Amino acid sequence: MSDTLYVDPPEGWRFGFPKAVPKDREADLLNWIVEQGYPKDLVWDDRGWRKLIMRCWREEVKDD
């Protein structure tokens, strides 16, 4: 069994969230969220400071 990280940013439903994060993108989570269609200006302010607070959780999944 392994676990999968899920993220749900504010109003994420408008952009197809919550979504499962690929293991290889967990370290670059904020950029991945933007690549998935979440607006960049909701993640960082004009000075480049992170301003996003989101719901995250892990779920165990059975390996096939």
PDB file of N, CA, C and O in Angstrom:
ATOM      1  N   MET A   1       0.841  -1.183   0.000  1.00  0.00           N
ATOM      2  CA  MET A   1       0.000   0.000   0.000  1.00  0.00           C
ATOM      3  C   MET A   1       0.883   1.243   0.000  1.00  0.00           C
ATOM      4  O   MET A   1       1.992   1.238   0.535  1.00  0.00           O
ATOM      5  N   SER A   2       0.381   2.277  -0.595  1.00  0.00           N
ATOM      6  CA  SER A   2       1.073   3.562  -0.575  1.00  0.00           C
ATOM      7  C   SER A   2       0.042   4.655  -0.299  1.00  0.00           C
ATOM      8  O   SER A   2      -1.164   4.410  -0.311  1.00  0.00           O
ATOM      9  N   ASP A   3       0.535   5.844  -0.054  1.00  0.00           N
ATOM     10  CA  ASP A   3      -0.407   6.930   0.189  1.00  0.00           C
ATOM     11  C   ASP A   3      -0.305   7.974  -0.916  1.00  0.00           C
ATOM     12  O   ASP A   3       0.742   8.150  -1.540  1.00  0.00           O
ATOM     13  N   THR A   4      -1.406   8.649  -1.137  1.00  0.00           N
ATOM     14  CA  THR A   4      -1.506   9.680  -2.167  1.00  0.00           C
ATOM     15  C   THR A   4      -1.902  10.984  -1.510  1.00  0.00           C
ATOM     16  O   THR A   4      -2.806  11.021  -0.675  1.00  0.00           O
ATOM     17  N   LEU A   5      -1.226  12.052  -1.890  1.00  0.00           N
ATOM     18  CA  LEU A   5      -1.538  13.386  -1.389  1.00  0.00           C
ATOM     19  C   LEU A   5      -2.619  14.008  -2.266  1.00  0.00           C
ATOM     20  O   LEU A   5      -2.518  14.008  -3.493  1.00  0.00           O
ATOM     21  N   TYR A   6      -3.645  14.534  -1.621  1.00  0.00           N
ATOM     22  CA  TYR A   6      -4.706  15.272  -2.308  1.00  0.00           C
ATOM     23  C   TYR A   6      -4.674  16.718  -1.839  1.00  0.00           C
ATOM     24  O   TYR A   6      -4.403  16.994  -0.670  1.00  0.00           O
ATOM     25  N   VAL A   7      -4.954  17.640  -2.757  1.00  0.00           N
ATOM     26  CA  VAL A   7      -4.989  19.064  -2.411  1.00  0.00           C
ATOM     27  C   VAL A   7      -6.297  19.667  -2.890  1.00  0.00           C
ATOM     28  O   VAL A   7      -6.858  19.265  -3.909  1.00  0.00           O
ATOM     29  N   ASP A   8      -6.766  20.646  -2.124  1.00  0.00           N
ATOM     30  CA  ASP A   8      -8.010  21.345  -2.458  1.00  0.00           C
ATOM     31  C   ASP A   8      -7.849  22.814  -2.068  1.00  0.00           C
ATOM     32  O   ASP A   8      -8.169  23.192  -0.941  1.00  0.00           O
ATOM     33  N   PRO A   9      -7.351  23.650  -2.999  1.00  0.00           N
ATOM     34  CA  PRO A   9      -7.194  25.066  -2.686  1.00  0.00           C
ATOM     35  C   PRO A   9      -8.547  25.767  -2.620  1.00  0.00           C
ATOM     36  O   PRO A   9      -9.552  25.219  -3.072  1.00  0.00           O
ATOM     37  N   PRO A  10      -8.576  26.975  -2.060  1.00  0.00           N
ATOM     38  CA  PRO A  10      -9.838  27.724  -1.987  1.00  0.00           C
ATOM     39  C   PRO A  10     -10.492  27.867  -3.365  1.00  0.00           C
ATOM     40  O   PRO A  10      -9.836  28.224  -4.343  1.00  0.00           O
ATOM     41  N   GLU A  11     -11.781  27.585  -3.423  1.00  0.00           N
ATOM     42  CA  GLU A  11     -12.553  27.607  -4.667  1.00  0.00           C
ATOM     43  C   GLU A  11     -11.953  26.700  -5.736  1.00  0.00           C
ATOM     44  O   GLU A  11     -12.115  26.928  -6.935  1.00  0.00           O
ATOM     45  N   GLY A  12     -11.259  25.674  -5.271  1.00  0.00           N
ATOM     46  CA  GLY A  12     -10.609  24.744  -6.195  1.00  0.00           C
ATOM     47  C   GLY A  12     -11.573  24.028  -7.116  1.00  0.00           C
ATOM     48  O   GLY A  12     -11.194  23.637  -8.221  1.00  0.00           O
ATOM     49  N   TRP A  13     -12.792  23.851  -6.694  1.00  0.00           N
ATOM     50  CA  TRP A  13     -13.798  23.191  -7.529  1.00  0.00           C
ATOM     51  C   TRP A  13     -13.958  23.879  -8.878  1.00  0.00           C
ATOM     52  O   TRP A  13     -14.319  23.242  -9.867  1.00  0.00           O
ATOM     53  N   ARG A  14     -13.688  25.180  -8.916  1.00  0.00           N
ATOM     54  CA  ARG A  14     -13.796  25.922 -10.176  1.00  0.00           C
ATOM     55  C   ARG A  14     -12.716  25.520 -11.177  1.00  0.00           C
ATOM     56  O   ARG A  14     -12.832  25.781 -12.374  1.00  0.00           O
ATOM     57  N   PHE A  15     -11.661  24.877 -10.664  1.00  0.00           N
ATOM     58  CA  PHE A  15     -10.515  24.517 -11.497  1.00  0.00           C
ATOM     59  C   PHE A  15     -10.238  23.015 -11.487  1.00  0.00           C
ATOM     60  O   PHE A  15      -9.146  22.574 -11.847  1.00  0.00           O
ATOM     61  N   GLY A  16     -11.236  22.235 -11.071  1.00  0.00           N
ATOM     62  CA  GLY A  16     -11.116  20.783 -11.125  1.00  0.00           C
ATOM     63  C   GLY A  16     -10.492  20.135  -9.898  1.00  0.00           C
ATOM     64  O   GLY A  16     -10.119  18.963  -9.943  1.00  0.00           O
ATOM     65  N   PHE A  17     -10.375  20.869  -8.822  1.00  0.00           N
ATOM     66  CA  PHE A  17      -9.846  20.311  -7.572  1.00  0.00           C
ATOM     67  C   PHE A  17     -11.010  19.831  -6.713  1.00  0.00           C
ATOM     68  O   PHE A  17     -12.137  20.287  -6.906  1.00  0.00           O
ATOM     69  N   PRO A  18     -10.768  18.924  -5.772  1.00  0.00           N
ATOM     70  CA  PRO A  18      -9.496  18.388  -5.309  1.00  0.00           C
ATOM     71  C   PRO A  18      -8.882  17.436  -6.331  1.00  0.00           C
ATOM     72  O   PRO A  18      -9.581  16.796  -7.116  1.00  0.00           O
ATOM     73  N   LYS A  19      -7.558  17.365  -6.295  1.00  0.00           N
ATOM     74  CA  LYS A  19      -6.799  16.503  -7.199  1.00  0.00           C
ATOM     75  C   LYS A  19      -5.728  15.751  -6.434  1.00  0.00           C
ATOM     76  O   LYS A  19      -5.217  16.213  -5.414  1.00  0.00           O
ATOM     77  N   ALA A  20      -5.405  14.580  -6.956  1.00  0.00           N
ATOM     78  CA  ALA A  20      -4.293  13.792  -6.429  1.00  0.00           C
ATOM     79  C   ALA A  20      -3.002  14.341  -7.030  1.00  0.00           C
ATOM     80  O   ALA A  20      -2.925  14.597  -8.232  1.00  0.00           O
ATOM     81  N   VAL A  21      -2.010  14.516  -6.199  1.00  0.00           N
ATOM     82  CA  VAL A  21      -0.720  15.064  -6.634  1.00  0.00           C
ATOM     83  C   VAL A  21       0.212  13.907  -6.985  1.00  0.00           C
ATOM     84  O   VAL A  21       0.386  12.991  -6.182  1.00  0.00           O
ATOM     85  N   PRO A  22       0.812  13.937  -8.174  1.00  0.00           N
ATOM     86  CA  PRO A  22       1.794  12.902  -8.504  1.00  0.00           C
ATOM     87  C   PRO A  22       2.960  12.939  -7.512  1.00  0.00           C
ATOM     88  O   PRO A  22       3.398  14.015  -7.105  1.00  0.00           O
ATOM     89  N   LYS A  23       3.454  11.776  -7.130  1.00  0.00           N
ATOM     90  CA  LYS A  23       4.543  11.690  -6.148  1.00  0.00           C
ATOM     91  C   LYS A  23       5.728  12.564  -6.532  1.00  0.00           C
ATOM     92  O   LYS A  23       6.325  13.212  -5.673  1.00  0.00           O
ATOM     93  N   ASP A  24       6.071  12.586  -7.810  1.00  0.00           N
ATOM     94  CA  ASP A  24       7.252  13.340  -8.245  1.00  0.00           C
ATOM     95  C   ASP A  24       7.032  14.853  -8.267  1.00  0.00           C
ATOM     96  O   ASP A  24       7.967  15.600  -8.554  1.00  0.00           O
ATOM     97  N   ARG A  25       5.813  15.321  -7.969  1.00  0.00           N
ATOM     98  CA  ARG A  25       5.531  16.758  -7.963  1.00  0.00           C
ATOM     99  C   ARG A  25       5.237  17.309  -6.572  1.00  0.00           C
ATOM    100  O   ARG A  25       4.998  18.507  -6.415  1.00  0.00           O
ATOM    101  N   GLU A  26       5.253  16.443  -5.565  1.00  0.00           N
ATOM    102  CA  GLU A  26       4.939  16.899  -4.209  1.00  0.00           C
ATOM    103  C   GLU A  26       5.892  17.989  -3.731  1.00  0.00           C
ATOM    104  O   GLU A  26       5.469  18.905  -3.027  1.00  0.00           O
ATOM    105  N   ALA A  27       7.164  17.909  -4.098  1.00  0.00           N
ATOM    106  CA  ALA A  27       8.151  18.903  -3.659  1.00  0.00           C
ATOM    107  C   ALA A  27       7.962  20.244  -4.371  1.00  0.00           C
ATOM    108  O   ALA A  27       8.440  21.274  -3.894  1.00  0.00           O
ATOM    109  N   ASP A  28       7.277  20.231  -5.494  1.00  0.00           N
ATOM    110  CA  ASP A  28       7.043  21.442  -6.294  1.00  0.00           C
ATOM    111  C   ASP A  28       5.543  21.703  -6.377  1.00  0.00           C
ATOM    112  O   ASP A  28       5.018  22.041  -7.439  1.00  0.00           O
ATOM    113  N   LEU A  29       4.870  21.545  -5.262  1.00  0.00           N
ATOM    114  CA  LEU A  29       3.415  21.535  -5.207  1.00  0.00           C
ATOM    115  C   LEU A  29       2.766  22.802  -5.758  1.00  0.00           C
ATOM    116  O   LEU A  29       1.826  22.714  -6.547  1.00  0.00           O
ATOM    117  N   LEU A  30       3.243  23.965  -5.362  1.00  0.00           N
ATOM    118  CA  LEU A  30       2.580  25.202  -5.789  1.00  0.00           C
ATOM    119  C   LEU A  30       2.674  25.408  -7.298  1.00  0.00           C
ATOM    120  O   LEU A  30       1.705  25.841  -7.922  1.00  0.00           O
ATOM    121  N   ASN A  31       3.812  25.109  -7.884  1.00  0.00           N
ATOM    122  CA  ASN A  31       3.923  25.217  -9.342  1.00  0.00           C
ATOM    123  C   ASN A  31       3.021  24.200 -10.030  1.00  0.00           C
ATOM    124  O   ASN A  31       2.428  24.500 -11.066  1.00  0.00           O
ATOM    125  N   TRP A  32       2.912  23.001  -9.463  1.00  0.00           N
ATOM    126  CA  TRP A  32       2.040  21.981 -10.045  1.00  0.00           C
ATOM    127  C   TRP A  32       0.582  22.443 -10.024  1.00  0.00           C
ATOM    128  O   TRP A  32      -0.154  22.236 -10.989  1.00  0.00           O
ATOM    129  N   ILE A  33       0.172  23.064  -8.926  1.00  0.00           N
ATOM    130  CA  ILE A  33      -1.202  23.554  -8.816  1.00  0.00           C
ATOM    131  C   ILE A  33      -1.495  24.578  -9.917  1.00  0.00           C
ATOM    132  O   ILE A  33      -2.558  24.539 -10.536  1.00  0.00           O
ATOM    133  N   VAL A  34      -0.561  25.482 -10.156  1.00  0.00           N
ATOM    134  CA  VAL A  34      -0.727  26.479 -11.216  1.00  0.00           C
ATOM    135  C   VAL A  34      -0.769  25.792 -12.587  1.00  0.00           C
ATOM    136  O   VAL A  34      -1.576  26.161 -13.440  1.00  0.00           O
ATOM    137  N   GLU A  35       0.089  24.803 -12.798  1.00  0.00           N
ATOM    138  CA  GLU A  35       0.075  24.062 -14.070  1.00  0.00           C
ATOM    139  C   GLU A  35      -1.258  23.355 -14.294  1.00  0.00           C
ATOM    140  O   GLU A  35      -1.651  23.116 -15.436  1.00  0.00           O
ATOM    141  N   GLN A  36      -1.944  23.024 -13.222  1.00  0.00           N
ATOM    142  CA  GLN A  36      -3.243  22.354 -13.308  1.00  0.00           C
ATOM    143  C   GLN A  36      -4.392  23.329 -13.561  1.00  0.00           C
ATOM    144  O   GLN A  36      -5.547  22.913 -13.649  1.00  0.00           O
ATOM    145  N   GLY A  37      -4.087  24.621 -13.677  1.00  0.00           N
ATOM    146  CA  GLY A  37      -5.110  25.599 -14.015  1.00  0.00           C
ATOM    147  C   GLY A  37      -5.517  26.533 -12.894  1.00  0.00           C
ATOM    148  O   GLY A  37      -6.358  27.406 -13.103  1.00  0.00           O
ATOM    149  N   TYR A  38      -4.942  26.375 -11.703  1.00  0.00           N
ATOM    150  CA  TYR A  38      -5.282  27.281 -10.608  1.00  0.00           C
ATOM    151  C   TYR A  38      -4.580  28.617 -10.843  1.00  0.00           C
ATOM    152  O   TYR A  38      -3.395  28.624 -11.174  1.00  0.00           O
ATOM    153  N   PRO A  39      -5.268  29.743 -10.684  1.00  0.00           N
ATOM    154  CA  PRO A  39      -4.685  31.055 -10.999  1.00  0.00           C
ATOM    155  C   PRO A  39      -3.444  31.389 -10.162  1.00  0.00           C
ATOM    156  O   PRO A  39      -3.455  31.295  -8.934  1.00  0.00           O
ATOM    157  N   LYS A  40      -2.395  31.775 -10.853  1.00  0.00           N
ATOM    158  CA  LYS A  40      -1.125  32.113 -10.212  1.00  0.00           C
ATOM    159  C   LYS A  40      -1.279  33.247  -9.200  1.00  0.00           C
ATOM    160  O   LYS A  40      -0.627  33.239  -8.156  1.00  0.00           O
ATOM    161  N   ASP A  41      -2.133  34.216  -9.504  1.00  0.00           N
ATOM    162  CA  ASP A  41      -2.297  35.352  -8.587  1.00  0.00           C
ATOM    163  C   ASP A  41      -3.019  34.979  -7.294  1.00  0.00           C
ATOM    164  O   ASP A  41      -3.039  35.768  -6.350  1.00  0.00           O
ATOM    165  N   LEU A  42      -3.616  33.782  -7.240  1.00  0.00           N
ATOM    166  CA  LEU A  42      -4.206  33.302  -5.993  1.00  0.00           C
ATOM    167  C   LEU A  42      -3.201  32.510  -5.151  1.00  0.00           C
ATOM    168  O   LEU A  42      -3.470  32.183  -3.995  1.00  0.00           O
ATOM    169  N   VAL A  43      -2.044  32.206  -5.742  1.00  0.00           N
ATOM    170  CA  VAL A  43      -1.005  31.454  -5.053  1.00  0.00           C
ATOM    171  C   VAL A  43       0.058  32.385  -4.484  1.00  0.00           C
ATOM    172  O   VAL A  43       0.462  32.241  -3.330  1.00  0.00           O
ATOM    173  N   TRP A  44       0.512  33.345  -5.296  1.00  0.00           N
ATOM    174  CA  TRP A  44       1.566  34.276  -4.886  1.00  0.00           C
ATOM    175  C   TRP A  44       1.093  35.708  -5.040  1.00  0.00           C
ATOM    176  O   TRP A  44       0.308  36.016  -5.936  1.00  0.00           O
ATOM    177  N   ASP A  45       1.577  36.597  -4.153  1.00  0.00           N
ATOM    178  CA  ASP A  45       1.251  38.012  -4.307  1.00  0.00           C
ATOM    179  C   ASP A  45       2.236  38.662  -5.288  1.00  0.00           C
ATOM    180  O   ASP A  45       3.077  37.972  -5.864  1.00  0.00           O
ATOM    181  N   ASP A  46       2.138  39.963  -5.479  1.00  0.00           N
ATOM    182  CA  ASP A  46       2.974  40.647  -6.474  1.00  0.00           C
ATOM    183  C   ASP A  46       4.449  40.713  -6.080  1.00  0.00           C
ATOM    184  O   ASP A  46       5.289  41.060  -6.910  1.00  0.00           O
ATOM    185  N   ARG A  47       4.776  40.387  -4.839  1.00  0.00           N
ATOM    186  CA  ARG A  47       6.178  40.351  -4.404  1.00  0.00           C
ATOM    187  C   ARG A  47       6.736  38.936  -4.421  1.00  0.00           C
ATOM    188  O   ARG A  47       7.900  38.720  -4.084  1.00  0.00           O
ATOM    189  N   GLY A  48       5.917  37.979  -4.811  1.00  0.00           N
ATOM    190  CA  GLY A  48       6.359  36.594  -4.865  1.00  0.00           C
ATOM    191  C   GLY A  48       6.178  35.834  -3.562  1.00  0.00           C
ATOM    192  O   GLY A  48       6.685  34.722  -3.416  1.00  0.00           O
ATOM    193  N   TRP A  49       5.465  36.419  -2.623  1.00  0.00           N
ATOM    194  CA  TRP A  49       5.209  35.758  -1.352  1.00  0.00           C
ATOM    195  C   TRP A  49       4.039  34.798  -1.504  1.00  0.00           C
ATOM    196  O   TRP A  49       3.041  35.119  -2.149  1.00  0.00           O
ATOM    197  N   ARG A  50       4.170  33.632  -0.913  1.00  0.00           N
ATOM    198  CA  ARG A  50       3.092  32.648  -0.963  1.00  0.00           C
ATOM    199  C   ARG A  50       1.933  33.148  -0.106  1.00  0.00           C
ATOM    200  O   ARG A  50       2.128  33.570   1.034  1.00  0.00           O
ATOM    201  N   LYS A  51       0.732  33.097  -0.662  1.00  0.00           N
ATOM    202  CA  LYS A  51      -0.443  33.538   0.091  1.00  0.00           C
ATOM    203  C   LYS A  51      -1.551  32.489   0.102  1.00  0.00           C
ATOM    204  O   LYS A  51      -2.674  32.769   0.520  1.00  0.00           O
ATOM    205  N   LEU A  52      -1.236  31.302  -0.351  1.00  0.00           N
ATOM    206  CA  LEU A  52      -2.240  30.255  -0.474  1.00  0.00           C
ATOM    207  C   LEU A  52      -2.274  29.373   0.768  1.00  0.00           C
ATOM    208  O   LEU A  52      -1.247  28.852   1.203  1.00  0.00           O
ATOM    209  N   ILE A  53      -3.444  29.215   1.318  1.00  0.00           N
ATOM    210  CA  ILE A  53      -3.686  28.235   2.381  1.00  0.00           C
ATOM    211  C   ILE A  53      -4.707  27.265   1.804  1.00  0.00           C
ATOM    212  O   ILE A  53      -5.759  27.673   1.312  1.00  0.00           O
ATOM    213  N   MET A  54      -4.386  25.977   1.870  1.00  0.00           N
ATOM    214  CA  MET A  54      -5.295  25.011   1.259  1.00  0.00           C
ATOM    215  C   MET A  54      -5.427  23.768   2.118  1.00  0.00           C
ATOM    216  O   MET A  54      -4.624  23.497   3.010  1.00  0.00           O
ATOM    217  N   ARG A  55      -6.452  23.045   1.815  1.00  0.00           N
ATOM    218  CA  ARG A  55      -6.709  21.783   2.502  1.00  0.00           C
ATOM    219  C   ARG A  55      -5.915  20.685   1.801  1.00  0.00           C
ATOM    220  O   ARG A  55      -5.951  20.570   0.576  1.00  0.00           O
ATOM    221  N   CYS A  56      -5.201  19.881   2.582  1.00  0.00           N
ATOM    222  CA  CYS A  56      -4.426  18.758   2.062  1.00  0.00           C
ATOM    223  C   CYS A  56      -4.693  17.534   2.920  1.00  0.00           C
ATOM    224  O   CYS A  56      -4.921  17.653   4.124  1.00  0.00           O
ATOM    225  N   TRP A  57      -4.666  16.374   2.316  1.00  0.00           N
ATOM    226  CA  TRP A  57      -4.798  15.137   3.074  1.00  0.00           C
ATOM    227  C   TRP A  57      -4.173  14.001   2.280  1.00  0.00           C
ATOM    228  O   TRP A  57      -3.957  14.101   1.072  1.00  0.00           O
ATOM    229  N   ARG A  58      -3.893  12.933   2.985  1.00  0.00           N
ATOM    230  CA  ARG A  58      -3.339  11.729   2.361  1.00  0.00           C
ATOM    231  C   ARG A  58      -4.339  10.593   2.507  1.00  0.00           C
ATOM    232  O   ARG A  58      -5.008  10.447   3.530  1.00  0.00           O
ATOM    233  N   GLU A  59      -4.417   9.801   1.459  1.00  0.00           N
ATOM    234  CA  GLU A  59      -5.252   8.611   1.489  1.00  0.00           C
ATOM    235  C   GLU A  59      -4.406   7.409   1.091  1.00  0.00           C
ATOM    236  O   GLU A  59      -3.597   7.483   0.166  1.00  0.00           O
ATOM    237  N   GLU A  60      -4.600   6.320   1.789  1.00  0.00           N
ATOM    238  CA  GLU A  60      -3.900   5.104   1.423  1.00  0.00           C
ATOM    239  C   GLU A  60      -4.592   4.476   0.224  1.00  0.00           C
ATOM    240  O   GLU A  60      -5.819   4.400   0.155  1.00  0.00           O
ATOM    241  N   VAL A  61      -3.770   4.031  -0.716  1.00  0.00           N
ATOM    242  CA  VAL A  61      -4.296   3.353  -1.909  1.00  0.00           C
ATOM    243  C   VAL A  61      -3.609   2.014  -2.033  1.00  0.00           C
ATOM    244  O   VAL A  61      -2.433   1.868  -1.697  1.00  0.00           O
ATOM    245  N   LYS A  62      -4.354   1.039  -2.520  1.00  0.00           N
ATOM    246  CA  LYS A  62      -3.814  -0.289  -2.720  1.00  0.00           C
ATOM    247  C   LYS A  62      -2.982  -0.300  -3.993  1.00  0.00           C
ATOM    248  O   LYS A  62      -3.437   0.149  -5.045  1.00  0.00           O
ATOM    249  N   ASP A  63      -1.770  -0.811  -3.894  1.00  0.00           N
ATOM    250  CA  ASP A  63      -0.934  -0.970  -5.087  1.00  0.00           C
ATOM    251  C   ASP A  63      -1.427  -2.179  -5.877  1.00  0.00           C
ATOM    252  O   ASP A  63      -1.743  -3.224  -5.307  1.00  0.00           O
ATOM    253  N   ASP A  64      -1.486  -2.020  -7.181  1.00  0.00           N
ATOM    254  CA  ASP A  64      -1.945  -3.134  -8.029  1.00  0.00           C
ATOM    255  C   ASP A  64      -0.820  -4.084  -8.332  1.00  0.00           C
ATOM    256  O   ASP A  64      -1.022  -5.077  -9.031  1.00  0.00           O
TER     257      ASP A  64
END
